[in-house]
Amino acid sequence: MNLRLPAKKLRIVDIVNGKYVEGNGIEKRPSYVITPLGIKASRVNIFGVVVDTFLNEDKTYGSLILNDGTEAIRVKLFREKTKFMEKLSPGDKVLVIGKIRNFNGEIYVNGEVVRKVEEEGFEKYRKLELEKIEKKYKKIVE
């Protein structure tokens, strides 16, 4: 049975400033990041505004830069996942679920799901969720 790890809701700054730990494919241990608050995440659920997009000619690779107001991160999409980029442009608000990866020292998200968010109030709701998570982990750290 192949269990999928839960996607942790995080701020981008926590991913970028976290400590990246390379996984071990032989032991099927996934790569992950440990955030400054001690949250261990191999899959993330992040929300932000698309700052920039790129899609190669044959549509086998695409990327977008996502900014949530705390920091920016690259989201890479491969093969059939590039279809998510067809209706995205800078300024769009999106929700991304994906795995944490590292290439040449750059921590990025390998996108599994990218969804444009148009619901009124989603941004405010996510901010409140993240504040609650942060408070919980700050208490544990202290």
LUMLUM-285143 format. One record per residue (C-alpha): x, y, z; residue in one letter. Coordinates in steps of 0.05 Angstrom, whole numbers, padded with zeros to 5 digits, always signed. Example, Ala and Ser with C-alpha at 12.3 -4.5 7.8 and 13.67 -1.06 7.14 Angstrom:
2
+00246-00090+00156A;+00273-00021+00143S;
***
This chain:
142
+00000+00000+00000M;+00027+00068-00020N;+00006+00121+00031L;+00009+00194+00012R;+00036+00241+00065L;-00009+00299+00085P;+00005+00368+00054A;+00021+00417+00110K;-00006+00487+00106K;+00054+00533+00110L;+00077+00604+00095R;+00128+00607+00039I;+00179+00641+00085V;+00177+00580+00130D;+00195+00534+00072I;+00249+00579+00043V;+00282+00591+00112N;+00274+00518+00133G;+00328+00465+00134K;+00323+00419+00074Y;+00336+00345+00087V;+00348+00300+00027E;+00307+00236+00025G;+00332+00166+00013N;+00299+00132-00046G;+00326+00063-00026I;+00291+00066+00041E;+00232+00104+00011K;+00244+00162+00058R;+00219+00227+00026P;+00257+00293+00024S;+00229+00345+00071Y;+00241+00413+00103V;+00242+00429+00177I;+00214+00499+00187T;+00243+00548+00238P;+00185+00527+00284L;+00203+00454+00277G;+00147+00432+00229I;+00170+00374+00186K;+00138+00376+00116A;+00151+00336+00054S;+00086+00358+00020R;+00059+00428+00026V;-00006+00466+00015N;+00011+00538-00001I;-00029+00598-00025F;-00003+00660-00060G;-00003+00706-00120V;+00029+00686-00186V;+00087+00734-00199V;+00116+00701-00262D;+00103+00641-00307T;+00143+00600-00357F;+00122+00544-00403L;+00169+00511-00453N;+00149+00502-00526E;+00130+00429-00523D;+00093+00439-00456K;+00132+00386-00419T;+00159+00435-00367Y;+00130+00497-00335G;+00143+00538-00273S;+00112+00595-00236L;+00137+00641-00181I;+00088+00645-00123L;+00090+00700-00071N;+00047+00699-00008D;+00070+00766+00021G;+00124+00733+00065T;+00170+00705+00010E;+00169+00676-00060A;+00181+00605-00084I;+00185+00570-00151R;+00133+00517-00167V;+00155+00469-00222K;+00107+00428-00264L;+00126+00369-00308F;+00092+00332-00365R;+00016+00328-00357E;+00017+00374-00296K;+00034+00433-00342T;-00040+00434-00361K;-00052+00473-00296F;-00015+00532-00326M;-00060+00541-00386E;-00106+00591-00352K;-00056+00624-00304L;-00024+00691-00311S;+00013+00739-00264P;-00034+00768-00212G;-00076+00705-00204D;-00086+00678-00135K;-00072+00603-00131V;-00070+00544-00084L;-00013+00496-00095V;-00003+00426-00067I;+00063+00393-00080G;+00127+00360-00055K;+00187+00398-00029I;+00249+00389-00073R;+00318+00419-00079N;+00358+00430-00143F;+00425+00465-00143N;+00411+00496-00074G;+00342+00523-00093E;+00285+00496-00052I;+00223+00491-00096Y;+00155+00457-00098V;+00142+00401-00148N;+00070+00417-00162G;+00018+00362-00159E;-00044+00407-00159V;-00050+00480-00178V;-00118+00513-00171R;-00138+00584-00185K;-00174+00613-00124V;-00231+00661-00137E;-00271+00652-00073E;-00282+00716-00035E;-00247+00715+00032G;-00202+00655+00020F;-00139+00696+00030E;-00163+00722+00097K;-00185+00652+00119Y;-00116+00622+00100R;-00080+00677+00138K;-00121+00661+00201L;-00107+00586+00193E;-00033+00599+00188L;-00033+00645+00249E;-00067+00590+00289K;-00016+00538+00266I;+00041+00586+00282E;+00015+00599+00353K;+00009+00525+00366K;+00081+00510+00345Y;+00109+00571+00380K;+00081+00544+00446K;+00114+00476+00432I;+00181+00509+00416V;+00179+00553+00478E;
***
